[in-house]
Structures are given as structure tokens and as C-alpha cells.
């Protein structure tokens, strides 16, 4: 079943018109429009996504402005959308376009919204999962809940049945989370990974 969320990289540009900060009436402030966008975008998950579904929208980058006394004419934002359902992702993306369209009409800015990377959720094949468990000792298996992090292994699973697993490498000397500068592991666990791969040889050929 589902293990890791699908991901879409969201990029937004808001283009206004520069002016002197003491004469804002001669410009179109992209920062103010961007602030409106951020606030409205955060309501999509809480007010448009069915509560029984799961989705996360994080805007992690916002860049704009050159000086404190200049009305900003351009803001660039970058974010990530995570969900297990392509339909939910499409709905969220549509709502982002709706919000930007409203800003264009209401605040006089120009906007762009585009993706730079996207891939679906990791969904493990149930038959492969069961056959893999039969090749392992119960003590070697830790059942995990699905997570909102993503993995492009899912692109293979769209072509053929696939099985994605986590290899545990945490010990007393290595407990930093993944994707942090402190992350590290004892390379002896690579042997564990090799043993797992050897046990899984020919798994997809079984009936």
C-alpha cells in the first residue's frame, strides 16, 4: 500500500511595478501581493482538502526587494506540495491558480505558477510485500506508518510492480535525521543492505 507521498515542486512569481517607497501610489507592490498569496494558500489544506485525506503545502522560499525605500516589483516563491492522491494535488494546484488570478484582478500584479519537478506517491505492491516478508525473519521487520517525504522510485512503480523499503542505520553514534548536515551512519549497515538484496533476488518472478 501507500508508503511515501507524491511530490510537486511549486514555483510562483509575482510581478508588480517599482516606485519610491515614499510614493507607493506610483507602483504596484509585489511584496504585499505575495503576503496575501501566502496567507490565502495556507487555507487550501484546512478548507478545501477533505479532512480524511492528507496533504501538506509548504512555502519554504520567498525572495524579493532590493532596498527598504523601494516598492518591490518582483517576488519569487518556492514550495512543495505533498499528498498521496493525484486528484487532491490537482485540486490544490487549481486553487493556487484561483488565488493568483484574484491577486491579478484585485491588486494589478502579474503572476506565474509552474512546476519544476513532480512524481507520484510510492505505493508498494501488496503481493511483492507479502513474498518479501516470507524471506525475512520477523525480528528483521519493523512496520512503519506512511510518511509525507517523497521518493522518485515511484516513477518505476508506475511501469512495473515495485517494493520500497527503509534500511535502519540508527545506532548510539548516529541518530541525526536524514537530510541534515549531521546525518551519518556506520558503513557496516551496507552489508545488511546487500544481504537484503540477495534475499530478494528473483522475487518478482515468483507466482
C-alpha positions as CSV (number, residue, x, y, z in Angstrom):
1,X,0.0,0.0,0.0
2,X,1.0,3.7,0.2
3,X,4.3,4.4,1.9
4,X,5.6,7.8,0.8
5,X,3.7,10.8,-0.6
6,X,3.8,12.2,-4.1
7,X,5.6,15.5,-4.6
8,X,5.2,18.6,-6.7
9,X,7.7,21.5,-6.6
10,X,5.7,24.7,-6.8
11,X,7.2,28.0,-8.0
12,X,5.4,31.3,-8.0
13,X,6.5,34.7,-9.4
14,X,4.6,37.9,-8.7
15,X,5.5,40.9,-10.8
16,X,4.5,44.4,-9.8
17,X,5.9,47.8,-10.6
18,X,8.7,49.6,-8.8
19,X,8.4,53.0,-7.2
20,X,9.9,55.2,-4.5
21,X,8.8,53.9,-1.1
22,X,7.5,57.4,-0.2
23,X,5.3,57.4,-3.3
24,X,3.8,53.9,-3.3
25,X,0.8,55.1,-5.4
26,X,3.1,55.1,-8.4
27,X,3.9,51.5,-8.1
28,X,2.4,48.0,-7.6
29,X,3.8,46.3,-4.5
30,X,4.7,42.7,-5.2
31,X,5.6,42.1,-1.5
32,X,2.0,43.0,-0.4
33,X,0.6,40.7,-3.1
34,X,3.0,37.9,-2.0
35,X,1.9,38.3,1.6
36,X,-1.7,37.9,0.5
37,X,-0.8,34.8,-1.5
38,X,1.0,33.1,1.4
39,X,-1.9,33.7,3.8
40,X,-4.6,32.5,1.3
41,X,-2.5,29.5,0.2
42,X,-2.3,28.2,3.7
43,X,-6.1,28.0,3.9
44,X,-6.3,25.5,1.0
45,X,-5.3,22.5,3.1
46,X,-7.6,23.4,6.0
47,X,-10.6,24.5,4.0
48,X,-10.5,22.8,0.6
49,X,-9.0,19.4,1.2
50,X,-11.3,16.7,2.6
51,X,-10.2,16.1,6.3
52,X,-10.0,12.4,5.7
53,X,-7.3,13.0,3.0
54,X,-3.7,14.0,3.7
55,X,-1.9,16.9,2.1
56,X,0.9,19.3,3.0
57,X,1.7,22.6,1.3
58,X,4.9,24.3,2.5
59,X,6.3,27.6,1.0
60,X,9.9,27.5,2.1
61,X,11.5,30.2,-0.1
62,X,10.4,33.8,-0.6
63,X,12.7,36.4,-2.2
64,X,12.0,39.9,-3.2
65,X,13.1,43.5,-2.8
66,X,16.3,45.4,-3.2
67,X,16.1,48.3,-0.7
68,X,14.0,49.4,2.2
69,X,12.7,52.6,0.4
70,X,11.8,51.0,-2.9
71,X,8.4,49.4,-3.7
72,X,9.3,45.9,-4.7
73,X,8.5,44.9,-8.3
74,X,9.1,41.2,-8.2
75,X,8.8,38.3,-5.6
76,X,9.8,34.7,-6.2
77,X,8.5,31.9,-4.0
78,X,9.2,28.2,-3.9
79,X,7.3,25.5,-2.2
80,X,6.5,21.8,-2.1
81,X,3.1,20.0,-2.2
82,X,2.8,16.5,-0.8
83,X,-0.2,14.2,-1.0
84,X,-1.0,10.6,-1.7
85,X,-3.7,11.4,-4.2
86,X,-3.1,12.9,-7.6
87,X,-6.7,14.3,-7.6
88,X,-6.0,16.2,-4.4
89,X,-2.8,17.5,-5.8
90,X,-4.6,18.7,-8.9
91,X,-7.3,20.4,-6.8
92,X,-4.7,22.2,-4.7
93,X,-2.8,23.4,-7.8
94,X,-6.1,24.7,-9.2
95,X,-6.8,26.6,-6.1
96,X,-3.3,28.2,-6.2
97,X,-4.2,29.4,-9.8
98,X,-7.5,30.8,-8.5
99,X,-5.8,32.8,-5.7
100,X,-3.2,34.2,-8.2
101,X,-6.0,35.1,-10.6
102,X,-7.7,37.0,-7.8
103,X,-4.5,38.9,-7.0
104,X,-4.1,39.9,-10.6
105,X,-7.6,41.3,-10.7
106,X,-7.6,42.8,-7.3
107,X,-4.0,44.2,-6.9
108,X,-2.9,44.7,-10.5
109,X,0.1,42.3,-10.5
110,X,1.1,39.7,-13.0
111,X,1.7,36.2,-11.8
112,X,3.2,32.9,-12.9
113,X,2.9,29.4,-11.2
114,X,4.8,26.5,-12.5
115,X,6.3,23.1,-11.5
116,X,10.0,22.2,-11.8
117,X,9.7,18.6,-10.6
118,X,6.9,16.2,-9.8
119,X,6.4,12.5,-9.1
120,X,3.6,10.3,-7.7
121,X,3.3,8.6,-4.3
122,X,5.3,5.4,-3.5
123,X,2.8,2.6,-3.4
124,X,4.2,-0.8,-2.6
125,X,2.8,-3.8,-4.4
126,X,0.9,-6.0,-1.9
127,X,1.9,-9.3,-3.4
128,X,5.6,-8.4,-3.6
129,X,5.4,-7.1,0.0
130,X,4.0,-10.4,1.3
131,X,6.5,-12.5,-0.6
132,X,9.4,-10.3,0.7
133,X,8.2,-10.8,4.3
134,X,8.3,-14.6,3.8
135,X,12.0,-14.3,3.0
136,X,12.8,-12.4,6.2
137,X,12.8,-13.2,9.9
138,X,10.0,-11.5,11.8
139,X,12.7,-9.9,14.0
140,X,14.2,-8.2,11.0
141,X,10.9,-6.4,10.1
142,X,9.7,-3.1,11.5
143,X,6.4,-1.9,10.3
144,X,6.3,1.9,9.6
145,X,3.4,4.3,9.0
146,X,3.2,6.1,5.7
147,X,5.2,9.4,5.6
148,X,4.9,12.7,3.7
149,X,8.5,12.6,2.4
150,X,8.8,11.6,-1.2
151,X,10.9,9.4,-3.5
152,X,11.2,9.2,-7.3
153,X,11.3,5.4,-7.0
154,X,7.6,5.8,-7.5
155,X,8.2,6.5,-11.2
156,X,9.4,2.9,-11.6
157,X,6.3,1.7,-9.8
158,X,4.2,3.3,-12.5
159,X,5.8,1.0,-15.0
160,X,6.2,-2.3,-13.0
161,X,5.2,-3.6,-9.6
162,X,7.8,-2.4,-7.0
163,X,8.7,-2.6,-3.3
164,X,10.4,0.2,-1.5
165,X,11.9,-0.4,2.0
166,X,13.7,1.6,4.6
167,X,17.1,0.2,5.9
168,X,17.5,1.0,9.6
169,X,21.0,2.5,10.3
170,X,20.5,4.4,13.5
171,X,22.7,3.5,16.5
172,X,24.2,5.2,19.5
173,X,26.7,7.1,17.5
174,X,24.4,8.0,14.6
175,X,21.0,9.4,15.4
176,X,20.7,12.6,13.3
177,X,17.7,12.7,10.9
178,X,18.0,12.3,7.1
179,X,18.7,15.5,5.1
180,X,20.6,17.2,7.9
181,X,24.3,18.1,7.9
182,X,24.8,15.9,11.0
183,X,23.5,12.8,9.3
184,X,25.9,9.8,9.1
185,X,25.9,6.0,9.5
186,X,28.2,3.1,10.2
187,X,29.1,1.5,6.8
188,X,28.6,-1.9,8.3
189,X,24.9,-1.5,7.6
190,X,25.7,-1.6,3.9
191,X,26.4,-5.3,4.4
192,X,22.9,-5.6,5.9
193,X,21.5,-3.9,2.8
194,X,23.5,-6.3,0.5
195,X,22.1,-9.3,2.4
196,X,18.6,-8.0,1.9
197,X,19.1,-7.5,-1.8
198,X,20.5,-11.1,-2.1
199,X,17.5,-12.5,-0.3
200,X,15.1,-10.6,-2.6
201,X,16.7,-12.0,-5.8
202,X,14.1,-13.3,-8.2
203,X,11.3,-12.1,-6.0
204,X,9.3,-10.6,-8.9
205,X,9.5,-13.9,-10.8
206,X,7.5,-15.8,-8.1
207,X,3.8,-16.5,-8.7
